[in-house]
Amino acid sequence: MRTLRRILLAICAIAIVYFGIFLFFYTFKNYVRNYYAAINLPRTRSFSTIVEKYGEPISIVLLRESGSPFAAQYNGIELIFSKSRDGSNASFDAVNISSSDYRFGRRKIGIGSTRDEVLSAYNGRLHSMAKWLEHVIFNDGRPIINGLLSDHAEGSFTIIDGIYWITFRFDEDDIVNQISIHEDGP
C-alpha cells in the first residue's frame, strides 16, 4: 500500500512539474501571440474585408506604378496590400503603426516607448528562459532566432517574435515613432 502511495505521489509530482514548465513556456514564449489580433485586425486579410469592417481608407498610396503593392492608410495605421499570385483580391502583408493608440503585451510597448523598454520587454529574463526552454525541449538543430535580429544603421531594429518580425523605428531621443509588423519576415 505504501509503495502504491509513493508511486502515485511521484506521478503527481512529475505531472505538476511538467504542467508548471508547460505553463511557463506557454506564457512567456512569445511576447504577443497574434499581433494582428492585438490591433483588432480581422483574420481575413482581404482588402474588401478591411473596407467592410473599417470603411474606406483615408488614402491609398501606390507603392509601384503597377498598383501592387499599395498602402491603405487609416488613422495611425497603414496596411500594405499586394495581390495574390493568382491575381485575385489583394490581401495585407504588413502593418505600419504610427499611433500611440496601439499597445502590445504585458508591458504595453508601442509608440512613445523607449528603446530600453522595448529591449527589456523582448529580451527580458523570463522571455529568454522560455526561449531557452523551447530550444532544449524541441531542439531540431537550429539556433534560437527569436529576439533581437538586427540593429539597423538608421537606429531601428528588428525583433522576431514567433512568426512575426517587428521593426521598431526611433527618433533622435530613442523613443519609438513607428512600428512595422510582418508575418514570416519582411
N, C-alpha and C positions, 0 to 999 in steps of 0.2 A: 504494500500500500504506500509506504514511504517513497519507494522508487518511482512509482507512478506519479505521485505528487511532485517529486523533484523534476521528472521529465516534463510534466505539464508546466511547471514554473519556468523551466529553461525555455520551452517553446514560447510561452507568453513573453518572456524577457527578450528573446530574439525577435519576436513579432513587433514588440514595442520599439526596439532599436531600429528595425527595418522601417517601420512606419515613420519614426522620427526623422531618419535620413531621407526618406521619400518626401516627407512634408517640407523639410528644409530645402531640398533640391528643387521641388516644385515651386516653392515660394520665392526663392532668390535666384533661380537660373537666369531668367530674363528680367530686365528692369521693367519692361512693358511687354505684355504678351501680344497685343494687337494694336499697333499704333493707329491704324485707320479707324478702328472702332473707338479708340480713345478720343479721337477728334470728331466722332459722330458721322463718319462716312459710311455709306451703305455697303453691304457685302458685294453687291453687283456693282461693277466699276464702269459701266457704260455711261457715255455722255448723256444719253436720253434719261437714264435713271437719276443722274445727278440733277439734271434740269427739272425733272419731275418732282424731286424732293426739295430742292433749294431755289428753284426758279431760274430764270435766265441769268447768266453771269453778268457782272458789271461790265466786263470787257473780255474779248477774245483776241489773243495775240498769236499771230502765225510765227512759228519759230523757224520755218523754212518756207520757201515760196510754194512748195508743193501742197502746203496746208496740213501736212502731217510731219512732225508733231505740232500741236498747238497748245496754248495755255488758256484755261478758263479762270478768270480772276473773280473771286468773291471777296467779301470783307475780311482782310487779314489772312487769306488763304488762296493759294494758286494751285490748280490741278493741272498737271502736264498729261495731255492725252496723245495717243498715237493710234492709228488704225491697226486693226489686227492683220495678220499676214494674209488672210483671205479677202481683205478689203472691206469687211463688214464694219459695223458700228465701232466708233472709237471708244477706247477704254483708258482710264488713267493709269499711268505708270509711276508717277511720283507726285509728291505734295511738297510745296514750299510754304512755310508758315512765317508770317511777319507780324502777327498779333499776339499780345500777351494774354489773350483770352484762352489760349490752348496750353494746358499744363500736363505733364506726364509723370506717372509713377508716384511712389510714396513721398518723394522729396519735392514734387511739383516743379520739375525742371521745365523751363520754357523761355520765351523771350523775356529778357530782363535778368535772367540768372547769370551768375559769374562763371568764369572758366573753371575756377576751383570747385564750385558747387556741381557743375556738370561732371567733372572728372571724379569727384567723390561719389556721386550717385552711380556712375557706371563702372568704376574700378574700386569701389569700396571693399572692405574685408569680406562681408557676407556674400557679395556678388562673386568675388574672386574665389572664395571657398566653394561656392556652388558650382562654378565652372571647373575647378579642380576636381570636385567630386564627380561631375559628369564625365570628365576625362578618365578618371580612374575606373568608373563603373562601365562606361561604354567605349573604352579605348579601341579605336579602329586603326590606330597607327598615324592618324592625322594630328597635327598640332592644334592646340586650343587657339581659335582665331577670334572668339568673341572678345569684346573690349576695344580699347583704342587700336584702331587700324593704322591710321596715318595722320601725321601732323603736317598740314599743308603750308606752303610758303607764305600764303596771304593771311595766315593767322587763324585759319579754320582747321577743324579736324573732323575725321570720320570715325564713327564707332559702329561696330557690328553688334547687334542685339538680337540673337536668334536669326530669323530670316530677313530682318530689316537692317539697312545701312542708313545711319542717321548722321548727317553732316551739320555741324554747328558752326555758324559764322559769327565772328565777334567784331565789335567796334574797337576803337583805339583804347578804351578803358577795360577791355576784356569782358564786356557784357554781351550776352547773346543777342544778336539783332536779326538773325534768320536761321530757320531750321529747315533742312531738306530731308525728306524721308523717301527711300526707295526700297521696294521689296526685292530681295535677291540681287542686290547690287545696283549701282548707278549705271 
